[in-house]
Amino acid sequence: MKPTILVIEDEPTLARLLVYNLTQEGYETTVAEHGGEGLRLAVTKSFDLIILDIMLPGLNGFEVLSRMREQNVKTPVIILTARNAEDEIVRGLRLGADDYMTKPFGVSELLARVSAVLRRASGRPESEDGSSRSENKIEIGDITIYPEKYEVWAAGEPIALRPKEFEVLLYLIQRPGVVVTRDDLMNVVWGFDYAGGQRTVDVHVSSLRKKLELGRKSLKIEAIRGVGYKVVFPRPGSS
């Protein structure tokens, strides 16, 4: 069956662009032009993914997302925000968004994000074609990381990380014991032209630590007050 995507977007040109490109990729799409309509569809029908604009008539995107999660709708959500609107990004992530795109965005990047979120939500450990061929992976205790597929498994269970959370984790584990500054993380993960603040980094690291329950088992991320973060691996033989 084709993956189903609900697009909640009131700008007609952008909505048509999204529908066209998603359909070309083989997705079945439904469009809602108002927040209230989008919420109704999200609650009453089953979708594999929701693309949700923040600026909507009626209920805005934050209200839609909040009410969805309150009603236990766990459908993955990619929010669309204004460029460099850090407050919107942080608020959306805290309300339960799985990823975000800032306008204007490239269609290729959006499609890649859609594919990644759907793959993580499905919990598939295998390659795209279903084969079991050998692949690059990093193993730390009971945690297995697949850099090429943006997947993390802990004790055999998939952990749903947002792309930026994954990139933060990957960058930190490649520098064990080294203090990585917030500016360094921003430049590497978000890019030198990102105009947001360090709060975005803190929100992602906080969410990452909660999802992986870091500090209990295989590794932990330590916050260095006023500087940044470092990842610490357990000593051999430690429990």
C-alpha positions in Angstrom: 0.0 0.0 0.0 1.1 3.6 -0.7 2.1 5.6 2.4 -0.5 8.2 3.2 0.3 11.8 4.0 -1.9 14.6 5.3 -0.8 18.1 4.2 -2.2 20.9 6.3 -1.3 24.0 4.4 -3.4 27.0 3.5 -1.1 28.6 0.9 -2.5 27.1 -2.4 0.7 27.3 -4.5 2.8 25.6 -1.8 0.0 23.0 -1.2 -0.1 22.1 -4.9 3.7 21.9 -5.0 3.8 19.5 -2.1 1.0 17.3 -3.4 2.6 17.1 -6.9 6.0 16.1 -5.6 4.7 13.7 -3.0 2.4 12.0 -5.5 5.4 11.7 -7.9 7.2 9.9 -5.2 4.4 7.4 -4.8 2.7 8.8 -1.7 -1.1 9.2 -1.4 -1.9 12.7 -0.2 -4.8 14.5 1.4 -4.9 18.3 1.8 -6.5 20.4 4.5 -6.5 24.2 4.1 -7.6 25.1 7.7 -6.3 24.1 11.1 -9.7 22.8 12.3 -10.1 20.7 9.2 -6.6 19.3 9.5 -7.2 18.4 13.2 -10.4 16.6 12.3 -8.8 14.6 9.6 -5.8 13.8 11.8 -8.0 12.5 14.6 -10.6 10.6 12.6 -8.5 9.1 9.9 -5.2 7.2 9.8 -2.2 8.7 8.1 1.5 7.6 8.0 2.7 11.2 8.2 1.5 14.7 8.6 3.1 17.8 7.1 1.9 20.7 9.2 2.3 24.4 8.5 2.5 26.6 11.6 0.7 29.7 10.2 -2.9 28.5 9.5 -6.3 30.1 9.6 -8.5 29.0 12.5 -6.4 26.8 14.7 -2.7 27.4 14.1 -0.2 24.6 13.7 0.8 24.6 17.4 -2.8 24.2 18.5 -3.4 21.4 16.0 -0.3 19.5 17.1 -1.0 20.0 20.8 -4.6 18.7 20.4 -3.5 15.8 18.3 -1.0 14.7 21.0 -3.6 15.3 23.8 -5.9 12.9 21.9 -3.1 10.3 21.6 -2.6 10.7 17.9 0.9 9.5 17.4 1.2 10.1 13.7 4.7 11.5 12.9 4.6 15.2 12.1 6.9 17.5 10.1 6.2 21.1 10.8 6.8 24.0 8.3 8.1 27.2 9.9 9.3 30.6 8.9 13.0 30.8 8.1 15.2 31.1 11.2 12.1 31.1 13.5 13.9 29.4 16.4 11.0 29.9 18.8 8.6 28.2 16.5 11.0 25.3 16.0 11.7 24.8 19.7 8.0 25.1 20.6 7.0 22.6 17.8 9.6 20.1 18.9 8.4 20.3 22.5 4.8 19.8 21.5 5.8 16.5 19.8 6.9 17.3 16.2 9.2 14.7 14.7 11.1 17.1 12.3 10.8 20.5 10.8 11.5 22.4 7.6 12.1 26.1 7.3 10.6 28.1 4.5 11.8 28.4 1.8 13.0 24.9 1.4 14.2 22.6 -1.4 11.8 19.9 -2.6 14.6 17.3 -2.6 15.4 18.0 1.0 11.8 17.7 2.0 11.3 14.4 0.2 14.4 13.1 2.0 13.1 14.2 5.4 9.7 12.5 4.6 11.4 9.3 3.6 13.6 9.3 6.8 10.7 10.0 9.1 8.5 7.3 7.5 11.4 4.8 7.7 12.0 5.6 11.4 8.3 5.3 12.2 8.1 1.9 10.6 10.9 0.6 12.7 12.5 -1.2 9.8 16.1 -2.3 10.5 16.7 -3.7 7.1 17.9 -1.9 3.9 15.5 -0.2 1.6 15.2 -3.2 -0.7 14.7 -5.6 2.3 18.0 -7.3 1.9 20.2 -8.2 4.9 23.6 -7.3 3.4 26.3 -6.0 5.6 26.3 -2.3 6.4 28.2 0.3 8.3 27.3 0.5 11.9 28.7 1.7 15.3 28.1 -0.4 18.4 28.5 1.0 21.9 27.3 -1.5 24.6 23.6 -2.2 23.8 23.3 0.8 21.4 23.8 0.2 17.6 24.0 3.2 15.3 23.5 3.1 11.5 25.0 6.3 10.2 23.9 5.9 6.6 20.2 5.2 7.5 19.9 7.6 10.4 18.8 4.8 12.7 19.6 4.0 16.3 18.7 0.8 18.1 19.0 0.2 21.9 18.8 -3.4 23.2 17.2 -4.5 20.0 14.5 -1.8 20.0 14.4 1.1 17.5 14.7 4.6 18.9 12.9 7.3 17.0 15.3 10.3 16.7 14.8 13.4 14.7 17.4 13.9 12.0 19.1 16.7 13.9 19.1 14.7 17.1 20.8 11.8 15.2 23.4 14.2 13.7 24.2 15.6 17.2 24.6 12.1 18.6 26.8 11.0 15.7 29.1 14.1 16.0 29.4 13.6 19.8 30.2 9.9 19.8 33.0 10.5 17.2 34.6 12.7 19.8 34.5 10.7 23.1 35.5 12.7 26.1 36.0 15.9 24.2 33.9 18.9 25.1 32.1 20.1 22.0 30.8 23.7 22.2 27.3 24.7 21.3 28.7 26.9 18.5 30.5 23.9 17.1 27.4 21.8 17.1 25.4 24.6 15.5 27.9 25.1 12.7 28.3 21.4 12.0 24.7 20.2 12.4 22.7 23.3 11.4 25.2 25.1 9.1 27.2 28.3 9.4 24.3 30.3 7.9 21.8 29.2 10.6 20.6 32.3 12.4 19.0 30.6 15.3 20.4 30.6 18.8 22.0 28.0 21.1 18.6 27.1 22.7 17.9 25.0 19.6 21.0 22.9 20.4 20.0 22.5 24.1 16.4 21.4 23.2 17.8 18.7 20.8 20.3 17.4 23.3 17.7 17.3 26.1 15.3 15.3 23.9 18.1 13.0 22.8 19.1 12.2 26.3 15.5 11.4 27.3 14.9 9.1 24.3 18.1 7.1 24.7 18.0 7.2 28.5 21.6 8.2 28.3 23.5 7.9 31.6 21.9 4.5 32.5 23.6 2.1 30.2 26.0 2.4 27.3 27.0 6.0 27.3 26.0 9.4 28.6 26.1 13.0 27.4 27.4 15.4 30.0 26.5 19.1 30.0 29.5 21.3 30.6 28.0 24.5 32.1 28.4 27.5 29.9 30.3 25.6 27.2 28.7 22.6 25.6 28.5 18.8 25.8 30.7 15.8 25.8 29.9 12.1 25.4 31.4 9.6 27.9 31.7 5.9 27.2 31.6 3.4 30.1 34.8 1.8 31.2 35.3 -1.9 30.2 33.8 -4.1 32.8 31.7 -1.4 34.5 28.0 -2.0 35.0 
